[in-house]
Amino acid sequence: MFKKLIDKITNAKYNNSITKRNNTRRIKVASKNYSDEMVAKMTKTYEAEPTMDTVKVLAREFGKTTRSIIAKLSREGVYKAQPRTTKTGEPVVQKKELVMEIATVLGVDEANITSLVKATKGDLKNLVNRLSELV
């Protein structure tokens, strides 16, 4: 109730819906968060430089959150998710992938060395590197 009162006082224009009459039934039409011009500019800008910095610039420019911009770009089929990286900037590699690589280098069935997954990732990386040097 308090929100509606504030909206009336400030004449807020967000999340409004319009009821239209279509012959005998009423249709509720939600207002758009993004105009066609905004979407066109957003997609053009993002396609030119598909980075998170571009998303942040667009969010500031349109007064939206970065999540909102990402969601809209995703719906438009333009957004490219950034590759996941570790704190050091390396791509994320699962221990299971390292064990598969070790099995390939050793020429054994992966099922025979599945317990290696319980080793630390650092140890597995070192083992892969050492085995790669030997082969």
Backbone hydrogen bonds, N-H to C=O, Kabsch-Sander energy under -0.5 kcal/mol:
donor,donor_aa,acceptor,acceptor_aa,energy
5,L,1,M,-2.0
6,I,2,F,-2.4
7,D,3,K,-2.7
8,K,4,K,-2.2
9,I,5,L,-2.3
10,T,6,I,-3.0
11,N,7,D,-1.1
12,A,7,D,-1.6
18,I,29,V,-3.3
20,K,18,I,-0.6
20,K,27,I,-3.2
22,N,20,K,-0.5
22,N,25,R,-3.3
23,N,21,R,-0.6
24,T,22,N,-0.7
25,R,22,N,-2.1
27,I,20,K,-3.3
29,V,18,I,-3.4
29,V,27,I,-0.6
30,A,28,K,-0.5
31,S,16,N,-2.3
39,V,35,S,-2.3
40,A,36,D,-2.3
41,K,37,E,-2.5
42,M,38,M,-2.8
43,T,39,V,-2.7
44,K,40,A,-2.2
45,T,41,K,-2.6
46,Y,42,M,-2.5
47,E,43,T,-2.6
48,A,44,K,-1.5
49,E,45,T,-1.4
51,T,49,E,-2.0
55,V,51,T,-1.4
56,K,52,M,-2.2
57,V,53,D,-2.1
58,L,54,T,-2.5
59,A,55,V,-2.4
60,R,56,K,-2.1
61,E,57,V,-2.5
62,F,58,L,-2.6
63,G,59,A,-1.0
64,K,59,A,-2.0
69,I,65,T,-2.0
70,I,66,T,-2.7
71,A,67,R,-2.4
72,K,68,S,-2.2
73,L,69,I,-2.7
74,S,70,I,-2.3
75,R,71,A,-2.4
76,E,72,K,-1.8
77,G,74,S,-1.2
78,V,73,L,-2.7
79,Y,73,L,-1.2
81,A,79,Y,-0.5
86,T,90,E,-3.1
89,G,86,T,-1.5
92,V,84,R,-1.4
97,E,94,Q,-0.5
98,L,94,Q,-1.5
99,V,95,K,-2.4
100,M,96,K,-2.1
101,E,97,E,-2.0
102,I,98,L,-2.3
103,A,99,V,-2.6
104,T,100,M,-2.0
105,V,101,E,-2.4
106,L,102,I,-2.7
107,G,103,A,-1.4
108,V,103,A,-2.0
112,N,109,D,-1.7
113,I,110,E,-1.4
114,T,111,A,-0.7
116,L,113,I,-1.8
117,V,114,T,-1.7
118,K,115,S,-1.6
119,A,116,L,-2.1
124,L,120,T,-2.2
125,K,121,K,-2.5
126,N,122,G,-2.4
127,L,123,D,-2.4
128,V,124,L,-2.5
129,N,125,K,-2.6
130,R,126,N,-2.6
131,L,127,L,-2.6
132,S,128,V,-2.3
133,E,129,N,-1.7
134,L,130,R,-1.8
135,V,131,L,-1.7
